[in-house]
Amino acid sequence: MADIDVKHLAGRIDTVLDILVAGDYQSAIRNLEILKAELLDLDNNDKAASSGTPKTPWEI
């Protein structure tokens, strides 16, 4: 998987928790959806970079 700055990720999660505590649930959900999309994009970029290796039959 791509390199993830764990401290930055924890900070973003902490921000979402602060938003939840403040009671702005829609904003917190929106922030979580953005974070999820960014993490999935990182994973997809990592898979695309490693797709040059041939897959074994059980990975297809």
N, C-alpha and C positions, 0 to 999 in steps of 0.2 A: 504494500500500500504506500501511497505517497507520504512524504514527510509531513507530519502534522505538528504544529507548535501547540503542545499540550497546554502550556500556560495561557496562550491566547484563546484556545478552545474553552478552558475552564473559566476565563474571564467573560466570555460571551454567554456561557451558561449561567454564570452569576448574574449577569445583566438581565437575562430572561427571568431569573428567580426574583430579582428586585422588582421587575415589571409586574410579575404575578402578585407579589406582596402588596404592591400599590393598587391592585385590583383592576388593572387594564388587561383583561384576559385576551381580547382580540389582538392587541399589539404583541403580547407574549407569543400567541400562536403564530402570528405572522413572522416574528423573529425566529421561532423554531423552524418554520417552513423554509425560511431563507437559509438557515444553518444546515438543515437537512439537504437542501439542494446543492449547497456548496460542497458538503462532504461526499455526496453521491457523484458530483462532477469530478472531484479529486480521485475517487475510486475508478471512475470510467476512464480518466486520463491515464491512470496507472495501468489499467487493463489494456488500453490501446497501445501503450508503449511496450508491453510485454507480449503482445499478440504475434510478434514476429517468430516466436518459437512454435514449432508444430505441436499440436495437441495429441495426446495419446487417445486411443479409441474410447476409453471410459470417460474422457473429459468433453467429448463432443456432444 
